[in-house]
Amino acid sequence: MDITNFGVIEGIKKYREEVDTSFHMPGHKNKPNILDEIGNNLYKYDITETIGTDNLHFPTGMIKNTLDFISDSYKTKQSYIVVNGTSCGVISSIMACTNPGDFILVQRDCHKSVYNAVILGGLKVEYLYPEFNKEHGLNFSVSLEKLEQMLINYPKIKLVVLTYPTFYGICFDIKKAAEIVHKYGKILMIDEAHGSHLNFSEMLPQSAESSGADIVTQSTHKTLPSLTQSSVLHVCSDRIDTSKLSRMLRMLQTTSPSYILMASVQNAIEYMNKNGEEKLQKNIEMFRIKTNELRELGVNVLTDDFLISEGCYEFDETRAVVSLNDVGITGKELEIILREKYKIQMEMSDLMYIVGYITAADDPSDIAKLFDAIKEIYIDAKKMGNKSSKVYIEEFPRLTQEMSMKNAFYSKNEIVTTEKSIGRISSDFIIPYPPGIPLICPGEIIKEETIEYATSLLANGINVNGIENNLLRVVVK
């Protein structure tokens, strides 16, 4: 087979020709000065456990020193490097805090790794649904009043799993949430995959690890300048059994951990300790200038003051979230225009919004380029007289859980068309990706409106895992 025209290497070269500014992970934005010596000498860092190195699963030397450095930087009780991505950290954390059959309370718009932990750990789940703003087509944050009511109604809940910030940068009052959870004697786990940078700037929402959370998972490769798949996990209180957590990490992580990834985590945190505060401040200042310009034109762009006026607690101003639906451009269409005309690639798009990461590796000029391009696209669309596309993100569906997630996932199943799936029990996840938040989980009864929404996503060029060629997997009757 001749692979010279379509392999990974060739694909990456083509991508580099098409994109010169990225607002997607990894957080180093492919800038060689950020990765420093590591980036220029990857082959020298690709080593293994041998004389003079260390063992990630039983660290006593260089790795232990780096873990202590990370813990000191984030002011935690104990920190871990996770080289299998944050999904591994999430699953390990949840399983370390529970036993099979335990109940956990989960924010319904959480990442699919939380649901995978439910299956692997044989857990029972109750849901806390996000507050939905129909006008803006956004899931805002969770209601802390509803959080407390759920803990009153379901006293068997052992662990609460919340996402902070959301993929769209929206934050709740995490200190108050921690107080509520601890008031009822529960453990609070925060999936802070999109927030490893919060620790390094007072201009941003407070970090989970400094706000009362018991255990926190972070994707350093998303918002810090480390290499893809590198993550950290923080233990922040005595409520966590670190011995059990270590056993879970040893079970779920590779036995051949990448020293390149571990080195990149250390390098990223060193970089943030030295430069993070100043770099983030300059970027946030430019973000505010440019988002104000767009808002004065009438563009729907998320900003801190706007969201607070709409009832949100805080917003992470390193997240570029913009909609041009008012001038007939869907999120997916805007993403494509930015890529093809301006060589700018965003992190993701949905029916309404584009979403991009701004990190300490970006320069203010990168931010100006993005928002100036959006401004130009918006003005051109206004001149053409484009009307609103009236496409909105749907509120999270309330589906009936007919079977446990684990039983449904492992059940005898069959593949049917989306039309014939209505009323059937799903045996698999239906997940728009990114951001990886399931619309349907195994064990839930499939509703017509949920399938219609998933189909509309596919029709607009948005990937939906679990549906292929109009087919999906359901439990055999």
Buried (B, 14 or more C-beta within 10 A) or exposed (E): EEEEEEEEEEEEEEEEEEBEBBBBBBBBBBBEEBBBEBBEEEEEBEEEBEEEEBBBBEBEEBBBEBBEBBBEBBEBBBBBBBBBBBBBBBBBBBBBBBEEEBBBBBBBBBBBBBBBBBBBBBBBBBBBBBBBBEEBBBBBBBBBEEBBEBBEEBEEBBBBBBBBBBBBBBBBBBBBBBBBBBEBEBBBBBBBBBBBBBBBBEBBBBBBBBBBBBBBBBBBBBBBBBBBBBBBBBBBBEBBEBEBBBBBBEEBBEEEBBBBBBBBBBBBBBBBBEBBBEBBBBBBBBBBEBBBBBBEEEBBBBBBEBBEEEEBBBBBBBBBBBBBBBBBBBBBBBBBBBBEEBBBBBBBBBBBBBBBBBBBBBBBEBBBBBBBBBBEBBEEBBEEEBEEBEBBBBBBBEBEBBBBBBBBBEBEBEBBEBEBBBEBBBBBBBBBBBBBBBBBBBBBBBBEEBBEBBBBBBEBEBEBBBBEEEEBBBBEE
